[in-house]
């Protein structure tokens, strides 16, 4: 049970990338006091959790409605994860989750908790794809309650990173944050390859 939980929890946290998104969160909330920053982080993480839970609850209906098979979603998800990984490794320019213009505009918004923090930064295409694939995987047979627990734990982890953001930035510095981001990017690249291997194996097996 614990191994099953961790096998979902760690990839989802890597995809949501709390450390990589931390500098942007601090930039968006730099004019707020600590209490207001905490509130923004809480609203963003709660909203992201609700978005992911929604797709975890309705994902099978969405895929059936559009006639999308699990292997196709695994291959698409693997490609998305691999692009994310290349961005985290610094091999591709950032901008898949949000463009530079959107990020610049968000710096001047009074409320950034929902957009762009909750979505597309936290509950973005990568996280939504992961939840949909896990929910559809016949080998895992993940109950919605279990998936919700994983999503909730991942969102709490992101909230903890944002809540301790000022302290983490002082301790790690921008260089340390960059190192952690690249290490998680490497792990995400491996996860992307596994998604694509599973999809190809399912197609060839059929």
NUNU-37248 format. One record per atom (N, C-alpha, C, O, CB): residue number from 1; atom name; x, y negated, z negated. Coordinates in steps of 0.1 Angstrom, whole numbers. Each point is the difference from the previous one (the first is absolute). Glycine has a CB too. Layout:
 resi name     x     y     z
  NUM   CA     X     Y     Z
...
//
This chain:
 resi name     x     y     z
    1    N     8    12     0
    1   CA    -8   -12     0
    1    C     9   -13     0
    1    O    -3    -9     8
    1   CB   -15    22   -20
    2    N    28   -13     3
    2   CA     9   -12    -1
    2    C     8    -1    13
    2    O     1   -11     5
    2   CB     0    14   -30
    3    N     4     8    30
    3   CA     8     0    13
    3    C    -9    -5    11
    3    O     5    -8     9
    3   CB     9    27   -17
    4    N   -26   -14     9
    4   CA   -10    -5    10
    4    C    -2   -15    -1
    4    O     0    -7    10
    4   CB   -11    30    -9
    5    N     9   -28   -13
    5   CA    -2   -14    -2
    5    C    12    -8     4
    5    O    -2   -10     7
    5   CB   -14    15   -26
    6    N    28    -1    15
    6   CA    12    -8     3
    6    C     3     1    15
    6    O     5   -10     6
    6   CB     3    15   -29
    7    N   -12     6    30
    7   CA     3     1    14
    7    C    -9   -10     8
    7    O     4    -3    12
    7   CB     2    27   -15
    8    N   -17   -29    -3
    8   CA    -8   -10     7
    8    C     4   -14    -6
    8    O     0   -10     8
    8   CB   -18    27    -4
    9    N    20   -18   -17
    9   CA     3   -13    -6
    9    C    12    -7     5
    9    O    -1   -12     4
    9   CB   -10    21   -24
   10    N    22    -2    21
   10   CA    13    -6     4
   10    C    -1    -5    14
   10    O     5   -12     3
   10   CB     7    26   -19
   11    N   -17    -6    26
   11   CA    -1    -6    13
   11    C    -9   -12     1
   11    O     3    -9     8
   11   CB     1    32     1
   12    N   -15   -23   -16
   12   CA    -9   -11     1
   12    C     7   -13    -6
   12    O    -2   -11     6
   12   CB   -18    26    -8
   13    N    27   -14    -9
   13   CA     7   -11    -6
   13    C    11    -5    10
   13    O     1   -12     2
   13   CB    -5    21   -25
   14    N    11     0    30
   14   CA    10    -4    10
   14    C    -6    -8    11
   14    O     5   -10     5
   14   CB     8    30   -11
   15    N   -25   -15    11
   15   CA    -7    -6    11
   15    C    -5   -14    -4
   15    O     1   -10     7
   15   CB    -8    32     2
   16    N     2   -23   -21
   16   CA    -5   -13    -5
   16    C    12   -10    -3
   16    O    -2   -12     0
   16   CB   -18    23   -10
   17    N    31    -6     7
   17   CA    13    -7    -1
   17    C    -1   -12    -9
   17    O     1   -12     4
   17   CB     4    19    19
   18    N    -7    -5   -36
   18   CA    -1   -11   -10
   18    C    13    -8    -1
   18    O    -1   -13    -1
   18   CB   -16    26   -11
   19    N    28    -7    13
   19   CA    13    -7    -1
   19    C     2    -9    12
   19    O     4   -12    -1
   19   CB     6    30   -13
   20    N   -12   -12    26
   20   CA     1    -8    12
   20    C    -9   -11     2
   20    O     3   -11     5
   20   CB     5    31     5
   21    N   -20   -19   -16
   21   CA   -10   -11     1
   21    C     1   -10   -12
   21    O    -7   -10     0
   21   CB    -8    26    11
   22    N    24   -13   -20
   22   CA     1    -8   -12
   22    C     5   -15     4
   22    O    -6    -9    -5
   22   CB    11    30    -9
   23    N     5   -22    22
   23   CA     4   -14     3
   23    C   -12    -8     6
   23    O    -1   -12    -2
   23   CB    25    20     6
   24    N   -32    -2     5
   24   CA   -11    -7     6
   24    C   -11    -3   -10
   24    O    -5   -11     0
   24   CB    10    22    21
   25    N    -7    -2   -31
   25   CA   -10    -3   -10
   25    C     5   -12    -9
   25    O    -8    -9    -3
   25   CB     2    33     3
   26    N    19   -24    -3
   26   CA     5   -11    -8
   26    C    -1   -13     7
   26    O    -2   -11    -6
   26   CB    18    27    -6
   27    N   -13   -16    25
   27   CA    -1   -12     8
   27    C   -14    -5     1
   27    O    -2   -12     0
   27   CB    22    19    13
   28    N   -29     2   -12
   28   CA   -14    -4     2
   28    C    -6    -6   -13
   28    O   -10    -8     0
   28   CB     7    25    17
   29    N     9   -13   -29
   29   CA    -6    -4   -13
   29    C    10    -8    -8
   29    O    -1    -1   -12
   29   CB   -12    22    12
   30    N    23   -27     7
   30   CA    10    -8    -7
   30    C    -5   -12    -7
   30    O     6    -5   -10
   30   CB    10    13    27
   31    N   -28   -14   -13
   31   CA    -5   -11    -6
   31    C   -10     3   -11
   31    O    -6    -9    -7
   31   CB     9    -3    28
   32    N    -5    25   -24
   32   CA    -9     4   -11
   32    C     8     3   -12
   32    O    11     4     0
   32   CB   -27     6    17
   33    N     9   -10   -29
   33   CA     6     4   -12
   33    C    -1    15    -2
   33    O    -6     7     9
   33   CB     0   -29   -19
   34    N    12    27     0
   34   CA     1    15    -2
   34    C   -14     6    -1
   34    O    -2    11     6
   34   CB    24   -14   -18
   35    N   -31    -3     5
   35   CA   -13     5    -1
   35    C    -7     1    13
   35    O    -7    10     4
   35   CB     5   -19   -27
   36    N     3    -2    31
   36   CA    -6     0    14
   36    C     6    10     9
   36    O    -7     7     8
   36   CB     1   -31   -11
   37    N    19    26     2
   37   CA     7    10     8
   37    C    -5    14    -3
   37    O    -2     8     9
   37   CB    22   -23    -8
   38    N   -21    17   -14
   38   CA    -5    13    -5
   38    C   -14     3     6
   38    O    -3    11     4
   38   CB    16   -13   -25
   39    N   -22    -8    21
   39   CA   -13     1     5
   39    C     0     3    15
   39    O    -7     9     5
   39   CB    -2   -24   -22
   40    N    17     8    25
   40   CA     2     3    14
   40    C     4    14     3
   40    O    -5     7     8
   40   CB    10   -32    -4
   41    N     5    29   -12
   41   CA     5    14     2
   41    C   -11    10    -3
   41    O    -1    10     7
   41   CB    24   -18   -13
   42    N   -31     6    -5
   42   CA   -10     9    -4
   42    C   -11     1    11
   42    O    -4    11     4
   42   CB     9   -16   -28
   43    N    -9    -7    29
   43   CA   -11     0    10
   43    C     6     7    13
   43    O    -8     7     7
   43   CB    -2   -28   -17
   44    N    22    18    14
   44   CA     6     6    12
   44    C     0    15    -1
   44    O    -4     7     9
   44   CB    17   -28    -5
   45    N    -8    26   -15
   45   CA     2    15    -2
   45    C   -14     7    -1
   45    O    -2    11     5
   45   CB    24   -15   -16
   46    N   -31    -3     4
   46   CA   -14     6    -2
   46    C    -7     1    14
   46    O    -6    10     4
   46   CB     5   -19   -28
   47    N     3    -2    32
   47   CA    -7     0    13
   47    C     7    10     9
   47    O    -7     7     8
   47   CB     2   -31   -11
   48    N    18    25     3
   48   CA     7    10     8
   48    C    -5    14    -4
   48    O    -2     9     9
   48   CB    22   -24    -6
   49    N   -21    18   -16
   49   CA    -5    13    -4
   49    C   -14     3     5
   49    O    -3    11     4
   49   CB    17   -14   -24
   50    N   -23    -7    19
   50   CA   -13     2     5
   50    C    -1     3    15
   50    O    -8     8     5
   50   CB     0   -23   -23
   51    N    17     8    26
   51   CA     0     2    14
   51    C     5    14     3
   51    O    -6     7     8
   51   CB    11   -31    -4
   52    N     5    28   -11
   52   CA     6    14     3
   52    C   -10    11    -5
   52    O    -2    10     7
   52   CB    25   -19    -9
   53    N   -30     6    -9
   53   CA   -10     9    -5
   53    C   -12     1    10
   53    O    -5    11     2
   53   CB    12   -16   -26
   54    N   -10    -6    30
   54   CA   -11     0    10
   54    C     3     9    12
   54    O    -8     8     4
   54   CB     2   -31   -11
   55    N    19    22    12
   55   CA     3     8    11
   55    C     2    15    -4
   55    O    -2     9     8
   55   CB    13   -29     2
   56    N    -7    22   -23
   56   CA     1    14    -5
   56    C   -14     6    -1
   56    O    -1    12     1
   56   CB    22   -18   -13
   57    N   -31    -2    10
   57   CA   -14     5    -2
   57    C    -6     2    14
   57    O    -8    10     1
   57   CB     6   -21   -23
   58    N     4     3    31
   58   CA    -7     0    13
   58    C     9     4    12
   58    O    -5     0    11
   58   CB   -10   -18   -20
   59    N    27    22     6
   59   CA    10     3    11
   59    C    -5    11     9
   59    O     1    -2    12
   59   CB    17    -6   -27
   60    N   -23    19    10
   60   CA    -4    11     8
   60    C   -12    -4    10
   60    O     0     4    11
   60   CB     7    12   -29
   61    N   -16   -24    13
   61   CA   -11    -5     8
   61    C     5    -9    11
   61    O    -4     0    12
   61   CB   -11     1   -31
   62    N    25   -10    16
   62   CA     6    -9    10
   62    C     6     8    11
   62    O    -1    -3    12
   62   CB     4   -15   -30
   63    N     5    28    14
   63   CA     8     8    10
   63    C   -10     8     9
   63    O     2     0    12
   63   CB    18     1   -28
   64    N   -30     5    10
   64   CA   -10     7     8
   64    C    -8    -9     9
   64    O    -3     4    11
   64   CB     1    13   -30
   65    N    -1   -29    14
   65   CA    -7   -10     9
   65    C     7    -3    12
   65    O    -5    -1    11
   65   CB    -6    -8   -31
   66    N    24     7    19
   66   CA     9    -4    11
   66    C     6    12     7
   66    O     7    -2    10
   66   CB    -2   -20   -21
   67    N    -8    34     6
   67   CA     5    12     7
   67    C    15     1    -1
   67    O     7     6     9
   67   CB   -26    -7     6
   68    N    25    -3   -26
   68   CA    15     0    -2
   68    C     3    13    -8
   68    O    -6     2   -11
   68   CB     8   -28    11
   69    N     8    33     5
   69   CA     4    12    -7
   69    C    12    -3   -10
   69    O     6   -11     1
   69   CB   -13    25    19
   70    N     9    -5   -30
   70   CA    10    -3   -10
   70    C    14     0     6
   70    O     7    -9    -4
   70   CB   -22    20   -13
   71    N    19    -2    26
   71   CA    13    -1     6
   71    C     3   -14     7
   71    O    11    -5    -1
   71   CB   -12    30     4
   72    N    -9   -30     4
   72   CA     1   -13     6
   72    C     3   -11   -10
   72    O     8    -9     2
   72   CB   -23    16    17
   73    N     8    -6   -30
   73   CA     2   -10   -11
   73    C    13     2    -6
   73    O     7   -10    -4
   73   CB   -32     9     0
   74    N    30    13     2
   74   CA    13     3    -6
   74    C    11    -6     9
   74    O     9    -6    -5
   74   CB   -18    27    -6
   75    N     8   -19    24
   75   CA    10    -5    10
   75    C     0   -16    -1
   75    O    10    -6     0
   75   CB   -13    27    15
   76    N    -9   -27   -14
   76   CA    -1   -14    -1
   76    C     5    -6   -13
   76    O     7   -10     0
   76   CB   -27    11    16
   77    N    17     6   -27
   77   CA     5    -4   -13
   77    C    15     1    -1
   77    O     6    -9    -6
   77   CB   -28    16    -4
   78    N    27     3    16
   78   CA    15     2     0
   78    C     7   -11     7
   78    O    10    -5    -4
   78   CB   -13    29     3
   79    N    -3   -28    13
   79   CA     6   -11     7
   79    C    -1   -13    -8
   79    O    10    -8     0
   79   CB   -16    19    22
   80    N    -5   -14   -28
   80   CA    -2   -12    -8
   80    C    10     0   -12
   80    O     7   -10    -2
   80   CB   -31     9     8
   81    N    25    12   -13
   81   CA     9     1   -11
   81    C    15    -2     5
   81    O     8    -7    -7
   81   CB   -24    23    -5
   82    N    19   -10    23
   82   CA    14    -2     5
   82    C     3   -14     3
   82    O    11    -5    -2
   82   CB   -12    28    11
   83    N    -8   -30    -3
   83   CA     2   -15     3
   83    C     2    -7   -13
   83    O     8    -9    -1
   83   CB   -22    10    22
   84    N     5     2   -31
   84   CA     2    -6   -13
   84    C    14     2    -6
   84    O     6    -9    -5
   84   CB   -31    12     1
   85    N    29    10     6
   85   CA    13     4    -6
   85    C    11    -8     7
   85    O    10    -4    -7
   85   CB   -19    27     2
   86    N     8   -24    18
   86   CA    11    -8     7
   86    C     0   -15    -4
   86    O    10    -6    -1
   86   CB   -13    22    21
   87    N    -9   -21   -23
   87   CA    -1   -14    -5
   87    C     7    -1   -14
   87    O     7    -9    -3
   87   CB   -28     5    16
   88    N    18    14   -22
   88   CA     6     0   -13
   88    C    15     2     0
   88    O     7    -5    -8
   88   CB   -29    14    -1
   89    N    27    -2    19
   89   CA    14     3     2
   89    C     7   -12     7
   89    O    12     0     1
   89   CB   -17    24     0
   90    N    -3   -34     3
   90   CA     6   -12     7
   90    C     3     3    14
   90    O     8    -8     6
   90   CB     1     1   -28
   91    N   -14    18    28
   91   CA     3     3    14
   91    C   -10    -6    10
   91    O     3     0    12
   91   CB     8    21   -20
   92    N   -22   -25     3
   92   CA   -10    -7     7
   92    C    -5   -13    -7
   92    O     0     0   -12
   92   CB    -8    22    22
   93    N     5   -32    -3
   93   CA    -5   -12    -7
   93    C   -14     3    -6
   93    O    -8     7     5
   93   CB    20   -22    11
   94    N   -14     9   -28
   94   CA   -13     2    -7
   94    C   -10    -8     8
   94    O     2    -9     8
   94   CB     9    11   -31
   95    N   -24     3    20
   95   CA   -11    -7     7
   95    C   -11     9     4
   95    O   -10    -4     6
   95   CB    26   -12     2
   96    N   -15    29   -11
   96   CA   -11     9     3
   96    C   -12    -2    -9
   96    O   -11     1     5
   96   CB    28    16     4
   97    N   -15   -18   -22
   97   CA   -11    -2    -9
   97    C    -6   -14     1
   97    O   -12    -2     1
   97   CB    23    18   -16
   98    N    -2   -26    17
   98   CA    -5   -14     1
   98    C    11    -7     8
   98    O    12     2    -2
   98   CB   -26    -2   -20
   99    N    10   -10    30
   99   CA     9    -7     8
   99    C     6   -12    -8
   99    O    -5    -3   -11
   99   CB    -8     9    32
  100    N    24   -11   -16
  100   CA     6   -11    -7
  100    C    -9   -12    -1
  100    O     0    -7   -11
  100   CB    22    14    20
  101    N   -30   -10     1
  101   CA   -10   -11    -1
  101    C   -10     3   -11
  101    O    -4   -10    -7
  101   CB     7     5    31
  102    N    -8    17   -25
  102   CA   -10     3   -11
  102    C     7    -1   -14
  102    O    -7    -5    -9
  102   CB    -5    21    25
  103    N    24   -12   -17
  103   CA     7    -1   -13
  103    C     2   -15    -4
  103    O    -2    -4   -11
  103   CB    13    27    15
  104    N    -7   -31     6
  104   CA     2   -14    -2
  104    C   -13    -7    -4
  104    O     0    -8    -9
  104   CB    19     8    25
  105    N   -30     4   -10
  105   CA   -13    -6    -3
  105    C    -4     4   -14
  105    O    -6    -7    -7
  105   CB    -1     8    31
  106    N    10    12   -28
  106   CA    -5     5   -13
  106    C     7    -7   -11
  106    O    -5    -1   -11
  106   CB     1    23    21
  107    N    16   -28    -8
  107   CA     7    -7   -10
  107    C    -7   -13    -4
  107    O     2    -5   -11
  107   CB    19    14    20
  108    N   -30   -13    -1
  108   CA    -7   -13    -3
  108    C   -15     3    -4
  108    O    -7    -9    -3
  108   CB    22    -3    19
  109    N   -19    25   -18
  109   CA   -13     3    -4
  109    C    -1     0   -15
  109    O    10     3    -7
  109   CB   -13    11    27
  110    N    -8   -17   -25
  110   CA    -2     0   -15
  110    C    -3    14    -5
  110    O     3     3   -11
  110   CB   -12   -26    12
  111    N     4    31     7
  111   CA    -3    14    -4
  111    C     5    10    10
  111    O    -5     1    11
  111   CB   -16    -9   -23
  112    N    32    15     8
  112   CA     7     9     9
  112    C    -2    14    -4
  112    O     6     9     6
  112   CB    11   -26     0
  113    N   -25    19   -17
  113   CA    -1    14    -5
  113    C    -6    10    10
  113    O     5    11     1
  113   CB    -8   -22   -24
  114    N    -7     6    30
  114   CA    -7     9     9
  114    C     7     1    13
  114    O     4    11     5
  114   CB   -25   -16   -15
  115    N    24    -6    16
  115   CA     8    -1    13
  115    C    11   -10    -2
  115    O    -2   -12    -3
  115   CB   -19    18    17
  116    N    34    -2   -12
  116   CA     4    13     6
  116    C     4    10   -10
  116    O     5    11     4
  116   CB     2   -24    16
  117    N    -8    11   -33
  117   CA     6     9   -10
  117    C    -7    14     0
  117    O     6    10     3
  117   CB     1   -30   -17
  118    N   -20    20    11
  118   CA    -8    12    -1
  118    C     1     7    14
  118    O     3    12     1
  118   CB   -18   -21   -19
  119    N    12     2    28
  119   CA     0     5    14
  119    C     5   -12     9
  119    O    -6   -10    -1
  119   CB   -12    28    -4
  120    N    28   -16    13
  120   CA     5    13     4
  120    C    13     4    -6
  120    O     6    11     3
  120   CB   -16   -15    18
  121    N    15    -3   -32
  121   CA    13     4    -5
  121    C     0    12    -9
  121    O     8     9     2
  121   CB    -3   -33    -2
  122    N   -15    26    -8
  122   CA    -1    12    -9
  122    C    -8    11     7
  122    O     5    10     2
  122   CB    -3   -25   -23
  123    N   -15    12    23
  123   CA    -9     9     7
  123    C     1    -2    15
  123    O   -10    -5     6
  123   CB    -5     7   -27
  124    N    26     0    27
  124   CA     2    -2    14
  124    C    -2    12     8
  124    O    -5    10    -5
  124   CB    21   -28     0
  125    N   -13    18    18
  125   CA    -2    11     9
  125    C     7    13    -5
  125    O    -5    11     1
  125   CB     3   -27    18
  126    N    14    14   -25
  126   CA     8    12    -5
  126    C    -7     7   -11
  126    O    -2    12     0
  126   CB    23   -23     7
  127    N   -25     3   -18
  127   CA    -7     6   -11
  127    C   -13     6     3
  127    O    -4    11    -4
  127   CB    16   -28   -10
  128    N   -20    10    23
  128   CA   -13     5     4
  128    C     2    13     8
  128    O    -8    10    -2
  128   CB    -1   -33     3
  129    N    19    24     8
  129   CA     2    12     7
  129    C     4    11    -9
  129    O    -5    12     2
  129   CB    12   -26    17
  130    N     1    12   -29
  130   CA     4    11    -9
  130    C   -12     5    -7
  130    O    -1    12    -1
  130   CB    24   -23    -2
  131    N   -31     2    -2
  131   CA   -12     5    -7
  131    C    -9     8     9
  131    O    -6    10    -5
  131   CB     7   -30   -10
  132    N    -3    16    27
  132   CA    -9     7     9
  132    C     6    14     4
  132    O    -8     9     0
  132   CB     0   -31     9
  133    N    21    22    -7
  133   CA     6    13     3
  133    C    -1    10   -11
  133    O    -4    11     1
  133   CB    20   -23    14
  134    N   -13     7   -27
  134   CA    -1     9   -12
  134    C   -14     4    -3
  134    O    -2    12    -3
  134   CB    22   -24    -7
  135    N   -29     4    13
  135   CA   -14     3    -3
  135    C    -5    11    10
  135    O    -9     7    -3
  135   CB     5   -30    -6
  136    N    10    23    21
  136   CA    -4     9    11
  136    C     8    13     0
  136    O    -5    10     6
  136   CB    -2   -30     7
  137    N    18    20   -20
  137   CA     9    12     1
  137    C    -7    12    -6
  137    O    -2     1   -12
  137   CB    22   -16    11
  138    N   -22    26     9
  138   CA    -7    12    -5
  138    C     9     8   -10
  138    O    -5     7    -8
  138   CB    -9    -6    29
  139    N    27    -3   -20
  139   CA     9     7    -9
  139    C     0    -5   -14
  139    O     3     7    -9
  139   CB    11    -1    29
  140    N   -16   -19   -21
  140   CA     0    -7   -13
  140    C   -13     1    -7
  140    O    -1     2   -12
  140   CB    19   -17    21
  141    N   -29    13    -1
  141   CA   -13     0    -6
  141    C    -1    -9   -13
  141    O    -3     5   -11
  141   CB     0    19    20
  142    N     6   -37    -7
  142   CA     1    -9   -11
  142    C   -14    -5    -4
  142    O    -7    -6     9
  142   CB    30    -1    -1
  143    N   -28     9   -20
  143   CA   -13    -5    -4
  143    C     2   -16    -1
  143    O    10    -5    -2
  143   CB   -16    26   -11
  144    N    -6   -27    16
  144   CA     0   -15    -1
  144    C     5    -5   -13
  144    O     7   -10     0
  144   CB   -26    10    17
  145    N    15     6   -28
  145   CA     4    -4   -13
  145    C    16     0    -2
  145    O     6    -9    -5
  145   CB   -28    18    -4
  146    N    28     2    15
  146   CA    14     1    -1
  146    C     7   -11     9
  146    O    10    -6    -5
  146   CB   -12    31     1
  147    N    -3   -27    16
  147   CA     5   -11     8
  147    C    -2   -13    -6
  147    O     9    -9     1
  147   CB   -14    23    19
  148    N    -6   -17   -26
  148   CA    -2   -13    -7
  148    C    10    -2   -11
  148    O     4   -11    -3
  148   CB   -29    13     9
  149    N    28     9   -13
  149   CA    10    -1   -11
  149    C    14    -4     5
  149    O     7    -8    -6
  149   CB   -20    26    -7
  150    N    16   -12    25
  150   CA    13    -3     6
  150    C     0   -15     4
  150    O    10    -7    -2
  150   CB    -7    31    10
  151    N   -13   -28    -1
  151   CA    -1   -14     4
  151    C     0   -10   -12
  151    O     7   -10     1
  151   CB   -20    18    19
  152    N     6    -4   -30
  152   CA     0    -9   -12
  152    C    14    -1    -7
  152    O     4   -11    -4
  152   CB   -28    17     1
  153    N    31     6     2
  153   CA    13    -1    -5
  153    C    10    -8     8
  153    O     9    -7    -5
  153   CB   -14    30    -5
  154    N     4   -21    23
  154   CA     8    -8     9
  154    C    -2   -15    -1
  154    O     9    -8     0
  154   CB    -9    27    16
  155    N   -13   -23   -17
  155   CA    -3   -14    -1
  155    C     5    -5   -14
  155    O     4   -12     0
  155   CB   -24    15    15
  156    N    19     5   -25
  156   CA     5    -5   -13
  156    C    15    -2     0
  156    O     6    -9    -6
  156   CB   -24    22    -5
  157    N    25    -4    19
  157   CA    15    -2     2
  157    C     3   -13     7
  157    O     9    -7    -4
  157   CB    -7    32     4
  158    N   -10   -28    10
  158   CA     2   -12     7
  158    C    -2   -12    -9
  158    O     7   -10     0
  158   CB   -14    21    22
  159    N    -4   -10   -30
  159   CA    -3   -11    -9
  159    C    11    -2   -10
  159    O     4   -11    -3
  159   CB   -28    16     6
  160    N    30     6    -8
  160   CA    11    -1   -10
  160    C    12    -7     7
  160    O     6    -8    -7
  160   CB   -15    29    -5
  161    N    11   -18    24
  161   CA    12    -6     7
  161    C    -3   -15     2
  161    O     9    -8    -2
  161   CB    -4    30    14
  162    N   -17   -26    -8
  162   CA    -3   -14     2
  162    C     0    -7   -14
  162    O     5   -12     0
  162   CB   -19    17    21
  163    N     8     1   -31
  163   CA     0    -6   -13
  163    C    14    -3    -6
  163    O     2   -10    -6
  163   CB   -24    22     2
  164    N    31    -3     7
  164   CA    14    -2    -4
  164    C     8    -6    11
  164    O    13     1     0
  164   CB   -15    19   -16
  165    N    -4   -27    25
  165   CA     7    -4    12
  165    C    11   -10    -3
  165    O    11     1     6
  165   CB   -32     2     6
  166    N    19   -13   -20
  166   CA    10   -10    -3
  166    C    12     7    -7
  166    O    12    -3     3
  166   CB   -29   -15    -6
  167    N    14    27    -6
  167   CA    11     7    -7
  167    C     8     9    10
  167    O    12     1     0
  167   CB   -25    -1   -21
  168    N     6     7    30
  168   CA     6     9     9
  168    C     9    -8    10
  168    O    11     5     4
  168   CB   -30    11    -6
  169    N    14   -28     6
  169   CA     8    -8     9
  169    C    13    -5    -7
  169    O    10     0     7
  169   CB   -31    -7     5
  170    N    20     4   -25
  170   CA    12    -4    -7
  170    C    10    11    -1
  170    O    12    -2     2
  170   CB   -26   -15   -15
  171    N     9    29    10
  171   CA     8    12    -3
  171    C     6     5    13
  171    O    12     2     1
  171   CB   -25     4   -21
  172    N     5    -4    30
  172   CA     4     6    13
  172    C     6   -10     9
  172    O    10     3     7
  172   CB   -27    14    -9
  173    N    12   -29     2
  173   CA     4   -10    10
  173    C    -5     4    14
  173    O    -5    11     2
  173   CB    25   -17   -16
  174    N   -19    -3    24
  174   CA    -5     3    13
  174    C     8    12     6
  174    O    -5     8     8
  174   CB    -1   -32    -5
  175    N    19    25    -7
  175   CA     8    11     5
  175    C    -4    13    -5
  175    O    -1    10     7
  175   CB    20   -25    -5
  176    N   -22    16   -15
  176   CA    -5    12    -6
  176    C   -14     4     6
  176    O    -2    12     2
  176   CB    15   -17   -23
  177    N   -21    -4    23
  177   CA   -13     3     6
  177    C     1     5    14
  177    O    -7     9     4
  177   CB    -3   -27   -18
  178    N    20    13    21
  178   CA     3     5    13
  178    C     5    14     0
  178    O    -4     8     9
  178   CB     9   -31    -2
  179    N     3    26   -16
  179   CA     5    14    -1
  179    C   -11    10    -3
  179    O    -1    10     6
  179   CB    23   -19   -14
  180    N   -31     5    -2
  180   CA   -11     9    -4
  180    C    -9     2    12
  180    O    -5    11     3
  180   CB     6   -18   -27
  181    N    -4    -4    31
  181   CA    -8     0    12
  181    C     5    10    11
  181    O    -7     7     6
  181   CB    -1   -30   -11
  182    N    21    22     7
  182   CA     6     9    10
  182    C     0    14    -4
  182    O    -1     9     8
  182   CB    16   -28    -1
  183    N   -13    22   -20
  183   CA     0    14    -5
  183    C   -14     6     2
  183    O    -2    11     5
  183   CB    20   -16   -21
  184    N   -28    -3    13
  184   CA   -14     5     1
  184    C    -4     0    15
  184    O    -8     9     4
  184   CB     2   -19   -26
  185    N    12     2    30
  185   CA    -2     1    15
  185    C     6    13     6
  185    O    -6     6     8
  185   CB     7   -31    -7
  186    N    10    29    -7
  186   CA     6    13     5
  186    C   -10    12    -4
  186    O    -2     9     8
  186   CB    25   -19   -11
  187    N   -28     9    -9
  187   CA   -10    11    -4
  187    C   -12    -1     8
  187    O    -6    10     4
  187   CB    14   -11   -27
  188    N   -13   -11    27
  188   CA   -12    -1     8
  188    C     3     5    14
  188    O    -9     6     6
  188   CB     2   -26   -19
  189    N    19    19    18
  189   CA     3     5    13
  189    C    -1    15     0
  189    O    -5     6    10
  189   CB    21   -25    -5
  190    N   -11    25   -15
  190   CA    -1    15    -2
  190    C   -15     4     0
  190    O    -4    10     6
  190   CB    26    -9   -18
  191    N   -30    -8     4
  191   CA   -14     2    -1
  191    C    -7    -1    13
  191    O    -9     8     4
  191   CB     9   -16   -27
  192    N     4    -2    31
  192   CA    -6    -2    14
  192    C     3    12     8
  192    O    -8     5     8
  192   CB    11   -29   -10
  193    N    10    29     2
  193   CA     3    12     8
  193    C    -8    12    -4
  193    O    -4     8     8
  193   CB    27   -17    -6
  194    N   -25    11   -15
  194   CA    -8    11    -5
  194    C   -15    -1     5
  194    O    -6    10     3
  194   CB    21    -8   -23
  195    N   -20   -14    20
  195   CA   -14    -2     5
  195    C    -1     5    15
  195    O    -9     7     4
  195   CB     6   -26   -20
  196    N    13    15    24
  196   CA     0     3    14
  196    C     3    15     2
  196    O    -7     6     9
  196   CB    15   -29    -4
  197    N     1    29   -13
  197   CA     2    15     1
  197    C   -13     7    -3
  197    O    -3    10     7
  197   CB    27   -13   -14
  198    N   -31    -1    -4
  198   CA   -12     7    -3
  198    C   -11    -1    11
  198    O    -7    10     3
  198   CB    12   -15   -27
  199    N    -5    -7    30
  199   CA   -10    -2    11
  199    C     3     9    12
  199    O    -8     6     5
  199   CB     4   -29   -13
  200    N    17    23    12
  200   CA     5     8    11
  200    C    -2    15    -3
  200    O    -4     8     9
  200   CB    20   -25    -3
  201    N   -13    21   -18
  201   CA    -2    14    -4
  201    C   -15     4     1
  201    O    -3    12     4
  201   CB    23   -13   -19
  202    N   -28    -7    11
  202   CA   -15     3     1
  202    C    -4     1    14
  202    O    -8     9     4
  202   CB     4   -21   -25
  203    N     9     3    30
  203   CA    -4     0    14
  203    C     6    13     7
  203    O    -8     6     7
  203   CB     7   -31    -7
  204    N    13    28    -2
  204   CA     6    12     6
  204    C    -6    13    -6
  204    O    -1    10     7
  204   CB    22   -23    -4
  205    N   -25    12   -16
  205   CA    -6    12    -5
  205    C   -13     3     6
  205    O    -4    12     1
  205   CB    15   -17   -22
  206    N   -18    -5    25
  206   CA   -13     2     7
  206    C     2     5    14
  206    O   -10     2     7
  206   CB     0   -20   -22
//
